[in-house]
Amino acid sequence: MLASFIITFREALEALLIIFIIISYLKRRGENELIKVVIVGAIAALLSSIVIALLTFAWAVNLNKTVFEIVGSFIAVPILTSVIYWMIKEGPRIRSKIKERIDYSIKTGKLYLGLISLSFITIFREAIETLLFNFSFYIRDPLGTVNGVLVGIAAGSALSLTIVYYTRKFNLRKFFYITSILLVFIAGGILGYGVHELIEYVEENSIVELSIWSENVYALSISESNLFHEKNIIGSVLSVMFGYTTRMELLRFLIQIPYIMIALYIILRAYRQTGKHNLRK
């Protein structure tokens, strides 16, 4: 639930901030009648993404759970990483790009089409990303994932409204900086779990002999009744937040740990670069 909440919270905040920026810019231009068009596009995107989510989960129920955990993990991680990187690079320019897009739509007379497509794509893209990122969590814990998503949407909506209408002192850069680091660890945990499931699947089905690759780098002597076991309260939180596990196979270690280190380096470097660029401007 916690990992689903953080992912959904951030995605909802990104999407709704963009929608509220569009609405506030239209208000400043005196184009209040076009706000309804933006809302229609956002609602259409939300309904479309809900339908896709329901169809996807209903389809996945009857399929091999382990295979989908593996495939879902390996697909979600690179996309999640690229989304984090894109937000760092393009985030500071989003407001100006939105204004340019709206001005262009007004000048060309394509008001309804331009605004509907802008709001639709904004919500739909974030919703599909949320669906993809939470897929592996849903396979493991449907109820917890759904609860995390709902609470994340509510919290993201509340914070985005607060930021846009009540304060301009909220440090969005710092917020995205902290959540980006958390998302890298979450992505590392998803990747590591996918590798773990792949090892078990290969061994159970005698597909290939993994030999040393399936041997543990470490194995903690912690029982399932211990709070720090990954299936218990504290351990499960550490597991989804930081990729913690009571035992780690060599293959998982060689994939999960380097990913986290490389991704953190790229993300932190990108933040430093954008920070210097903003200072020069």
PALO-172104 format. One record per residue (C-alpha): x, y, z. Coordinates in steps of 0.25 Angstrom, whole numbers, plus 5000, padded with zeros to 4 digits. Each point is the difference from the previous one (the first is absolute). Example, Ala and Ser with C-alpha at 12.3 -4.5 7.8 and 13.67 -1.06 7.14 Angstrom:
BEGIN
504949825031500650144998
# end
This chain:
BEGIN
500050005000501150105004500849984986498750014993499650135007501350074997500049964986498550044998500250135009501150054991499449964987498650075004500850125005500750024986498749984992499150095008501150115002500050014984498550004999499950115011501150084993499249994987498750055007500750115007500750054987498650004993499450085011501150104999499750014985498550025003499749874993499149945011499149934990501149914996500349955014498849904998500749944987501349975009499149945011499349914989501349954994500549975014498849925004500049934987501549965002499649955015498949924995500849944989501149965009499149945010499449914990501449964995500449975014498849915003500149934987501549985003499849945014498949914996500849954989501249975009499249935010499949874991501550004996501249955007500350095012501549985000500250034986499350135000500750045013501349984992499650074987499350115007501250035009501050004988499150094992499650105011501450035005500650064987498850084998499950055014501550044999499850074987498850075005500750055013501250054991499050074990499350075011501450065005500450054987498650054995499350045013500650145001499550034986498649945001499350135003500650074988499749884991498650005005499850154997500649984986499149894997498750075004500450134993500349924987498649935002499350145001500850064988499749884991498550005004500249855005499550045014499149885003500949894993501350065006499550025014499349865001501249934994500950075010499249975012499749864996501449964997500550065013499149925008500049874992501550004999500150015016498949905002500649894991501450025006499349985014499349884995501349944995500850035012499049945010499849884991501049915007499550055014498649974996500349864997500649985014499050085008498850054992499350065012501250075005500350064987498650054997500050075013501450064998499550054986498750065006500750075011501150054991499050064990499350075012501350055006500650044986498750084997500050075013501450044999499950054986498850085003500750065012501350044992499250064989499050085007500550035014501550015000501250024991501149975011499949854999501349954994499649914989501549974996500349955014498749915000500449944986501449995005499749915012498949924993500949974988501049945010498949925006499549954987501449964996500049915012498649954998500449974985501249925005499249925009499049974989501249964991500649915011498749945003499849974985501449935000499649925012498749954994500849974987501049915008498949935007499249984987501249954992500449905012498649955002499849974985501449944998500250104988501550025002501049975011500350135007501149955009500850115007499050104995498949955009500949995013499850105011501050125001499450015014498849935008499650075013499549915011498750065002498749935002498750044994499550045013501150105002499550154997501250014991499749884991499650054986498649945002499750075013499750155003501450075000500749904991498950024989500150155001501549994998499849904989499150094991500750135004501549964999500049864994500349945013500049845001500449905010500849924990500550054986500549914989501350034992499250034987499150105008501150065007500850034987498850064993499250075011501250075008500750064987498750054995499750085012501450055000500050044985498650065001500350085012501250064993499350034988498850065007500850095010500950044989498850054992499550085011501350075002500150034985498650065000500250075013501350074994499250034987498950075008501050085007500650054987498650044995
# end
